[in-house]
Amino acid sequence: MNSLESISVSVAADDQLSMAIIDLVAQTSDTDPVELQPLYDVIDPDLLDSLPGETGFTGLEFSYQGYTVTVADASEGIEVTLEETGRSADGSTNGLIDSSL
């Protein structure tokens, strides 16, 4: 895993948010995307993909592959931020942390 404090990217409203998260985690951890734990084990990818057009959505946070993934509404699309959790990505850190950002 590359050492980082956090990294953020903007995702256009018409892009698949779930795939953007998988790609960002894969690039950041220098891992082939097919080697990552399936995202659906942690959060519903269809839910993620529906967020950009969702009225009232402000943000959510979950753990995936040793990162805290923060998804937040931005003026033009969605902002995705990764922060290392400091724990292994063996599944023990997976799960919803907070959906009321």
C-alpha positions in Angstrom: 0.0 0.0 0.0 1.4 3.4 -0.9 1.8 5.8 2.0 -0.6 8.7 1.9 -2.6 10.9 4.3 -5.5 11.3 1.9 -6.2 11.6 -1.8 -9.3 13.2 -3.4 -10.8 13.0 -6.9 -13.9 14.5 -8.5 -16.2 12.2 -10.3 -18.6 13.6 -12.9 -22.3 13.1 -12.2 -22.7 10.9 -15.2 -19.8 8.6 -14.4 -20.2 5.3 -12.5 -19.2 6.2 -9.0 -18.7 2.5 -8.0 -16.1 2.0 -10.8 -14.4 5.3 -10.0 -13.9 4.2 -6.4 -12.6 0.8 -7.5 -10.2 2.4 -9.9 -9.0 4.9 -7.3 -8.4 2.3 -4.7 -6.6 0.1 -7.2 -4.3 2.9 -8.4 -3.6 4.1 -4.9 -2.8 0.6 -3.6 -1.0 -0.4 -6.8 -3.3 -3.4 -7.1 -5.0 -4.9 -10.1 -8.8 -4.0 -9.7 -9.7 -7.7 -10.2 -7.6 -8.6 -7.1 -9.5 -6.2 -4.8 -12.3 -7.5 -2.6 -15.6 -7.1 -4.4 -17.1 -3.7 -3.6 -20.5 -5.3 -3.2 -19.2 -7.1 -0.1 -18.9 -3.7 1.6 -21.6 -1.5 0.0 -24.2 -1.7 -2.8 -22.6 -0.5 -6.0 -26.0 0.4 -7.4 -26.6 2.6 -4.4 -23.3 4.4 -5.0 -24.1 4.8 -8.7 -27.5 6.4 -7.9 -26.0 9.0 -5.5 -25.1 11.8 -8.0 -28.7 12.5 -8.9 -30.1 11.9 -5.4 -31.9 14.9 -3.9 -30.7 15.6 -0.4 -27.5 13.5 -0.6 -24.7 15.2 1.3 -22.2 12.3 1.9 -21.3 8.9 3.3 -18.3 7.1 4.5 -17.3 3.5 4.5 -14.2 1.3 4.8 -12.8 -0.6 1.9 -9.4 -2.3 1.3 -7.8 -0.6 4.3 -9.0 2.9 3.3 -11.8 5.1 4.6 -13.7 6.1 1.5 -15.6 9.4 1.8 -18.2 10.2 -0.8 -19.5 13.8 -0.7 -21.7 15.9 -2.9 -19.8 18.6 -4.8 -20.9 21.6 -6.9 -20.3 19.6 -10.1 -20.5 15.9 -9.4 -19.2 13.9 -6.4 -15.9 14.2 -4.5 -14.3 10.9 -3.4 -11.6 10.9 -0.8 -9.4 8.0 0.4 -7.6 7.9 3.7 -5.6 5.0 5.1 -7.2 3.4 8.0 -4.0 2.1 9.4 -5.4 -1.4 9.5 -5.1 -4.4 7.2 -7.6 -4.9 4.3 -8.5 -8.4 5.4 -12.2 -7.6 5.8 -12.0 -6.6 9.5 -12.3 -2.9 8.6 -15.2 -3.2 6.1 -18.6 -1.8 6.8 -20.6 1.4 6.9 -19.1 3.9 9.3 -21.2 7.0 8.9 -23.9 8.0 6.4 -24.7 11.4 7.9 -21.8 13.5 6.8 
